[in-house]
Amino acid sequence: MTVSIMGARLIDPVSGLDQLTDLHLENGKVLAIGAAPATFRAAQHIDAHGLIAAPGLVDLNVSLREPGYSRKGTIATETRAAAAGGVTSLCCPPLTRPILDTSAVAELILDRAREAGHCKVFPVGALSKGLEGEQLAELVALRDVGCVAFGNGLNSFNNTRTLCRALEYAATFDLTVVFNSQDRDLAAGGLAHDGPIASFLGLAGVPETAETVALARDLLLVEQSGVRAHFSQLTTARGAEMIAQAQARGLPVTADVALYQLILTDEALTGFSSLYHVLPPLRTAKDRDGLRAAVKAGVIQAISSHHQPHERDAKQAPFGATEPGISSVELLLPLALTLVEEGVLDLPTLLARLTAGPAQALRLPAGELKVGAPADVVLFDLNATTLAGEHWHSRGQNSPFMSHCLPGAVRYTLVDGKVSHQA
């Protein structure tokens, strides 16, 4: 397949390129930027005048729900939703049924993702068998079939010594471990940030220390083991400061934040809407501002959707009885552009945190547009708007942003030079 994208404003965060130009794609790769080779003949021309061309977005946490939870979503529906949000590469966590701790489950996910063809899927394997925190999963076997990193989600290891040995083993094979740092005992039973809002609403709180205590332990173990570590779903300003200090000491650590944590605060809970029920919980405005500053500085180098689709019944109960999570990957780019609209980030920096940053964090072959790179491209109109929910592909409609008018609109998403989404 040969494609010419004509007249776009091309922004590539890795090279720093930001100019009006043409982009030519062939055999799934970027063939040329600017003038096409004399022998090149495009089978498809895309008029991109007035549009911005950028590397396809890279989302480090998208729950695909399959296998095991097809009532919430499938690989086909959720990758389709991701493509609509401008995503060309995504990582799925190991929270499937059965748990993603065997080669068979990883191969099933990869096969079905290839069949769907909407975007590239990179599984994150379970660090421990069954995510039980007791026995190490078959990490090398999982790596060999395509898992790019390993984590235990919010499920803590029962024994710190066991965790330390797991990290040392991962370091031996240069594997990346994903941490969701949360102290199980401090967070137990919590529904909201432990503060005035939770007290007023009568909701059990999750204190800041649930994150920072676990984060301090995990960073020390990273330092001892030498493992390459990625800290996912940071929620507190203090946590971001701790990551910055670790990076200043030279530790091989990266971090991401859920996009909704950069937009919402715990004040959103005042109406008891279960659509705002997430774990770890929404924090204070001070935490949100601290996370925004860390993203701007590059301490947090990746913004992710942390997409968790649910069936309707999962959110139709009293707040504490509902399942946590927001369906958000479909709105990743328009929601992120609100940060540009508010002056929090400039557009090239935002795109860096959505493309090159996450790709480099987990060493994915994505996130840049240069000759020879994969032809994964998103074309979007910065001057248009997106009405959230107007065209919805995810099986989960549990989004508090439904019916919001958001800046920007994805026009095309191309994966390996083929159009996987067209508005």
C-alpha positions in Angstrom: 0.0 0.0 0.0 1.4 3.4 -1.0 -0.1 6.6 0.5 0.7 10.3 0.1 -0.4 12.7 2.9 -0.4 16.1 1.3 0.0 19.5 3.0 -0.1 18.6 6.7 1.6 20.4 9.5 3.9 17.6 10.5 5.0 17.6 14.2 7.5 14.9 15.3 8.6 15.3 18.9 11.7 13.2 18.5 13.3 15.1 15.7 11.7 18.5 16.7 10.3 18.8 13.2 7.3 21.2 12.9 6.5 22.3 9.4 4.1 22.2 6.5 5.1 19.3 4.3 4.0 16.1 2.6 4.4 12.5 4.0 4.8 9.5 1.8 4.3 5.9 3.0 5.1 2.6 1.4 5.1 -1.0 2.6 4.1 0.0 6.1 7.1 2.5 6.5 7.7 6.2 6.1 9.3 6.4 2.7 9.9 10.2 2.5 9.1 13.5 4.1 8.7 16.4 1.7 9.2 15.6 -2.0 8.5 12.0 -3.0 11.1 9.9 -4.9 10.7 10.2 -8.7 9.6 6.6 -9.0 7.0 6.7 -6.2 3.3 6.4 -7.2 0.7 6.7 -4.4 -2.3 4.4 -4.6 -4.1 6.7 -2.1 -3.8 10.5 -1.6 -5.0 12.1 1.6 -5.6 15.9 1.5 -4.3 17.0 4.8 -4.3 20.8 4.3 -5.4 22.3 7.6 -4.6 19.1 9.5 -1.8 18.2 11.9 0.1 15.0 11.2 1.8 13.4 14.2 3.1 9.9 15.2 0.2 7.7 16.2 -0.5 7.9 19.9 1.0 5.3 22.2 -1.2 4.4 25.2 0.5 2.4 28.0 -2.6 1.2 29.7 -5.8 0.1 27.9 -7.9 -2.7 29.4 -9.1 -4.8 26.4 -11.2 -7.0 28.8 -10.7 -10.1 26.5 -10.4 -12.9 27.4 -12.8 -13.3 30.2 -14.8 -10.1 30.4 -16.4 -9.7 27.0 -19.5 -8.1 28.5 -17.3 -5.1 29.2 -15.4 -5.1 26.0 -13.5 -7.2 23.4 -10.2 -6.8 21.7 -12.1 -5.8 18.5 -14.3 -3.1 20.1 -11.6 -1.6 22.3 -8.9 -1.4 19.7 -11.5 0.1 17.4 -12.2 2.7 20.1 -8.5 3.3 20.5 -8.0 4.0 16.8 -10.8 6.5 17.0 -8.9 8.3 19.7 -5.8 8.5 17.5 -4.0 5.5 19.2 -1.9 3.2 16.9 0.0 1.3 19.7 -1.3 0.3 23.1 -0.3 -1.9 26.0 -2.9 -4.0 27.8 -2.5 -5.0 31.4 -2.6 -8.6 32.6 -6.0 -8.3 34.3 -7.8 -10.9 32.1 -9.5 -14.2 32.9 -7.4 -16.3 32.8 -4.7 -14.0 34.0 -2.1 -13.0 31.4 0.6 -15.2 33.0 1.1 -17.8 30.3 2.2 -17.8 26.7 -1.2 -19.2 25.6 -3.1 -16.1 26.9 -0.5 -13.7 25.4 -0.7 -15.5 22.0 -4.5 -15.4 22.1 -4.5 -11.6 22.7 -1.9 -11.0 19.9 -3.8 -13.2 17.4 -7.1 -11.5 18.0 -5.5 -8.0 17.8 -4.0 -8.9 14.5 -7.3 -10.2 13.2 -9.0 -6.9 14.3 -6.3 -4.8 12.7 -7.2 -1.5 14.3 -4.0 -0.9 16.2 -0.9 -2.6 17.5 -1.2 -4.4 20.8 1.8 -4.9 23.2 0.8 -7.1 26.2 2.1 -6.5 29.7 2.5 -9.8 31.3 1.8 -10.8 35.0 4.9 -10.5 37.2 3.5 -13.3 39.5 1.4 -16.3 38.8 -2.3 -15.4 39.0 -1.2 -11.9 40.2 -1.1 -13.5 43.6 2.3 -12.1 44.6 3.7 -15.4 45.6 5.4 -17.2 42.7 7.1 -15.6 39.8 5.4 -16.0 36.4 7.3 -17.4 33.4 8.8 -14.1 32.4 11.2 -15.1 29.8 8.6 -17.3 28.0 6.2 -14.4 28.1 8.8 -12.1 26.7 9.6 -14.5 23.9 5.9 -14.4 22.7 5.6 -10.6 22.8 5.1 -9.3 26.3 7.0 -6.0 26.6 6.9 -5.5 30.4 5.6 -7.2 33.5 3.5 -5.9 36.4 1.2 -7.0 39.2 -1.3 -4.1 38.9 -2.6 -3.0 42.3 -2.1 -6.5 43.7 0.7 -6.3 46.2 3.3 -9.0 46.7 2.7 -10.8 50.0 6.4 -10.7 50.9 8.9 -8.0 50.2 11.7 -10.4 49.9 9.8 -12.3 47.2 9.3 -9.0 45.3 13.0 -8.2 45.6 13.9 -11.6 44.1 11.5 -11.0 41.3 13.1 -7.7 40.5 16.6 -9.1 40.6 15.4 -11.9 38.2 13.9 -9.3 35.8 17.0 -7.2 35.9 19.1 -10.2 34.9 17.2 -10.5 31.6 16.8 -6.7 31.2 13.1 -6.8 31.5 11.0 -3.8 32.4 8.8 -4.0 35.5 5.6 -1.9 35.8 4.7 -0.7 39.3 1.3 0.5 40.4 2.5 1.7 43.8 -0.2 1.4 46.4 0.1 0.1 50.0 -2.6 -2.5 50.3 -3.2 -1.9 54.0 -3.4 1.8 53.8 -5.7 1.7 50.8 -8.0 -1.1 52.1 -11.7 -0.3 51.7 -11.0 3.2 50.4 -13.2 4.8 47.8 -12.0 8.4 47.5 -9.0 10.6 48.4 -8.7 10.9 52.2 -9.6 14.6 52.7 -12.5 17.0 53.4 -14.5 15.9 50.4 -14.5 12.2 51.4 -15.3 13.2 55.0 -18.2 15.4 53.9 -19.6 12.6 51.7 -19.0 9.9 54.2 -16.8 7.9 51.9 -13.9 5.8 53.2 -10.6 7.5 52.3 -7.4 6.4 50.6 -4.6 8.6 52.0 -1.7 10.1 50.0 0.6 7.8 52.0 -1.0 4.7 50.4 0.9 5.8 47.3 4.0 7.4 48.8 4.8 4.7 51.3 4.6 2.0 48.6 6.5 4.2 46.2 9.4 4.8 48.6 9.7 1.0 49.1 9.5 0.3 45.4 12.1 2.9 44.5 14.6 1.5 47.1 14.1 -2.0 45.7 14.6 -0.7 42.2 17.9 0.9 43.3 19.0 -2.4 45.0 18.1 -4.7 42.1 19.0 -2.4 39.2 15.8 -3.3 37.4 14.4 -1.0 34.7 11.1 0.3 36.2 8.1 2.1 35.0 5.7 3.7 37.6 2.2 3.7 36.4 -0.9 5.7 37.4 0.7 8.3 39.7 -1.9 10.3 41.5 0.0 12.6 44.0 2.2 15.6 43.7 4.5 14.1 46.4 4.8 10.9 44.4 5.9 12.9 41.3 8.5 14.6 43.5 9.8 11.2 44.6 10.1 10.1 41.0 12.0 13.3 40.1 14.4 12.7 43.0 15.0 9.1 41.8 15.7 10.2 38.3 18.1 12.8 39.6 20.0 10.0 41.4 20.3 8.2 38.0 17.8 5.4 38.6 16.3 3.9 35.4 12.7 4.9 36.2 10.0 6.4 34.1 6.4 7.2 34.9 2.9 7.8 33.5 -0.3 9.4 34.7 -3.9 8.8 33.8 -5.2 11.7 31.6 -8.2 12.1 33.8 -6.0 12.8 36.8 -4.7 15.9 35.0 -8.2 17.1 34.4 -10.4 16.1 37.4 -10.1 16.4 41.2 -11.9 14.8 44.1 -14.4 17.7 44.0 -16.1 15.9 41.1 -17.4 13.3 43.6 -19.8 15.8 45.3 -22.7 14.5 43.2 -21.9 10.8 44.1 -21.7 10.0 40.4 -20.2 6.5 40.1 -18.6 7.7 36.8 -15.9 9.3 38.9 -15.2 6.2 40.9 -11.6 5.3 40.0 -8.8 3.5 41.9 -6.4 5.0 42.8 -8.8 7.8 43.4 -9.0 11.3 42.1 -6.9 13.6 44.3 -6.9 17.3 45.2 -6.4 20.3 43.0 -2.9 20.6 44.5 -2.0 17.1 43.5 -3.4 17.7 40.0 -1.3 20.8 39.6 1.8 19.0 40.8 1.2 16.2 38.3 0.7 18.8 35.5 4.0 20.4 36.4 5.8 17.0 36.4 4.3 16.2 33.0 5.5 19.6 31.7 9.0 19.1 33.1 9.2 15.5 31.6 9.5 13.8 35.0 6.3 12.1 34.0 7.0 11.3 30.4 3.8 9.6 29.4 0.1 10.4 29.5 -2.2 7.3 29.3 -5.9 6.8 29.2 -6.0 4.0 31.8 -9.1 2.9 29.9 -11.4 0.6 31.8 -14.7 -0.1 30.0 -17.6 -1.5 32.0 -21.1 -2.8 31.2 -23.9 -0.5 32.3 -24.8 -2.5 35.4 -21.3 -2.1 36.8 -21.9 1.6 37.4 -25.6 1.4 38.4 -25.4 1.0 42.2 -24.5 3.1 45.2 -21.1 4.6 44.8 -19.2 2.2 47.0 -20.8 -0.9 45.3 -19.8 0.1 41.7 -16.7 -1.0 39.9 -14.0 1.6 39.5 -12.8 2.9 36.1 -13.4 5.2 33.2 -13.9 4.4 29.5 -11.6 7.0 28.0 -9.3 5.8 25.2 -11.7 6.9 22.5 -11.3 10.5 23.8 -7.6 10.4 24.4 -6.5 13.1 21.9 -9.5 15.5 22.3 -9.3 15.3 26.1 -5.6 15.8 26.0 -6.0 18.9 23.8 -7.9 20.5 26.7 -4.5 20.8 28.4 -3.3 22.9 25.4 -6.5 24.9 25.4 -6.0 25.8 29.1 -2.3 26.7 28.5 -1.0 23.8 30.7 1.2 22.4 27.8 2.1 23.5 24.4 1.1 21.2 21.5 4.6 19.7 20.7 5.1 18.9 24.4 1.7 17.3 24.7 2.3 15.2 21.6 5.7 14.1 23.1 3.9 12.8 26.2 1.4 10.9 24.0 3.9 9.4 21.6 7.7 9.4 22.0 7.5 9.5 25.8 5.5 6.3 26.3 7.2 4.5 23.5 10.6 5.2 25.0 9.4 4.2 28.5 8.6 0.7 27.5 11.0 0.5 24.5 8.3 0.2 21.9 8.9 0.5 18.1 6.6 3.5 17.9 6.3 7.2 18.7 8.2 9.0 15.9 7.9 9.9 12.2 11.2 9.6 10.3 12.2 7.8 7.1 12.2 4.1 7.7 10.0 4.3 10.8 6.6 2.5 11.0 4.0 4.4 9.1 1.8 4.9 12.2 0.2 8.3 11.8 -2.7 10.3 13.3 -4.2 13.3 11.4 -6.3 15.7 13.4 -8.0 19.0 13.0 -7.0 21.4 15.8 -9.8 23.8 14.8 -12.6 21.3 14.9 -14.4 19.9 17.9 -15.4 16.4 19.1 -18.8 15.8 20.8 -18.0 13.0 23.2 -20.3 10.0 22.6 -21.6 11.1 19.2 -19.9 8.2 17.6 -18.9 5.7 20.2 -17.1 2.4 19.5 -16.1 1.1 23.0 -18.5 -1.3 24.6 -18.1 0.6 27.8 -20.0 3.9 28.0 -18.8 4.7 31.5 -17.3 8.1 30.8 -18.1 11.3 32.7 -17.2 13.3 29.6 -20.1 12.1 27.6 -21.8 15.0 25.7 -18.9 17.3 26.4 -17.7 19.4 23.5 -13.9 18.8 23.3 -11.3 20.6 21.3 -9.8 18.9 18.2 -11.0 16.0 16.1 -9.2 12.9 14.8 -9.7 12.7 11.1 -7.5 9.7 10.2 -5.6 7.1 12.0 -3.1 5.0 10.0 -1.4 1.8 11.2 1.5 0.5 9.1 0.3 2.9 6.3 -3.3 1.6 6.3 -6.3 3.6 7.4 -7.7 2.0 10.5 -10.0 4.9 11.4 -11.5 7.7 9.2 -13.9 10.2 10.7 
